[in-house]
Amino acid sequence: MSQKMKLVPSPTCSCGLEDQTTEHILQRCTILERLRKIVWPTAVSLYSKLYGGKEDLEKTASFVSLSGLTV
C-alpha cells in the first residue's frame, strides 16, 4: 500500500534482499537478525508472532518498537 500511495520510493527493505513485508521483517531481515535473536532466542513461527498469546504479541510489539521501523 505504501508503494501504491508513493509514500516510499521502493518496497525493497533496507537490507536489499527482498520487499519489506511483515514476514520478511519478523523472520528473515538480515539487518534485524541480532535484535530478533534477542527477542526470540529460539525459532518462533510467524503465526505465533502475529496471532499467538499475550506474551507472544508483547514480544512482537517490543521487537517492532526496538527496531525503529516506521509505517
C-alpha positions as CSV (number, residue, x, y, z in Angstrom):
1,M,0.0,0.0,0.0
2,S,2.8,2.4,0.8
3,Q,4.2,1.9,-2.7
4,K,0.9,2.4,-4.3
5,M,0.5,5.7,-2.5
6,K,4.1,6.7,-3.3
7,L,5.0,7.2,0.3
8,V,8.2,5.3,-0.2
9,P,10.4,5.2,-3.3
10,S,10.6,1.4,-3.2
11,P,9.1,-1.5,-1.4
12,T,12.6,-3.1,-1.0
13,C,13.9,-3.5,2.5
14,S,17.0,-1.6,3.5
15,C,18.9,-4.9,3.6
16,G,18.3,-5.1,-0.2
17,L,17.3,-8.8,-0.2
18,E,13.5,-8.6,-0.7
19,D,10.4,-6.4,-0.2
20,Q,9.9,-5.1,3.3
21,T,6.9,-7.3,4.2
22,T,5.7,-8.3,7.7
23,E,7.1,-11.8,7.1
24,H,10.5,-10.5,5.9
25,I,10.9,-8.1,8.9
26,L,9.8,-10.6,11.6
27,Q,11.5,-13.7,10.1
28,R,14.4,-13.0,7.7
29,C,15.7,-9.4,7.5
30,T,19.5,-9.6,8.0
31,I,19.7,-6.1,9.4
32,L,17.3,-7.1,12.3
33,E,18.8,-10.6,12.8
34,R,20.6,-9.7,16.0
35,L,17.6,-8.0,17.6
36,R,15.4,-10.9,16.5
37,K,17.7,-13.3,18.3
38,I,17.5,-11.2,21.5
39,V,13.7,-11.1,21.5
40,W,13.2,-14.7,20.3
41,P,16.3,-16.7,21.3
42,T,14.7,-19.8,19.8
43,A,12.8,-20.2,16.5
44,V,9.2,-18.9,16.6
45,S,6.7,-19.2,13.8
46,L,5.4,-16.1,12.1
47,Y,1.9,-17.3,13.1
48,S,2.9,-17.2,16.8
49,K,4.4,-13.7,16.4
50,L,1.2,-12.3,14.9
51,Y,-1.6,-14.4,16.4
52,G,-0.1,-16.0,19.5
53,G,-0.9,-15.4,23.1
54,K,-0.3,-12.3,25.1
55,E,3.4,-13.0,25.7
56,D,4.0,-13.7,22.0
57,L,2.3,-10.4,21.0
58,E,4.1,-8.4,23.7
59,K,7.4,-9.7,22.2
60,T,6.3,-8.8,18.7
61,A,5.3,-5.3,19.8
62,S,8.7,-4.9,21.7
63,F,10.6,-6.1,18.6
64,V,8.8,-3.6,16.3
65,S,9.4,-0.8,18.8
66,L,13.0,-1.6,19.3
67,S,13.6,-2.0,15.5
68,G,12.9,1.7,14.9
69,L,10.8,0.9,11.8
70,T,8.1,3.4,11.0
71,V,5.0,2.8,9.0
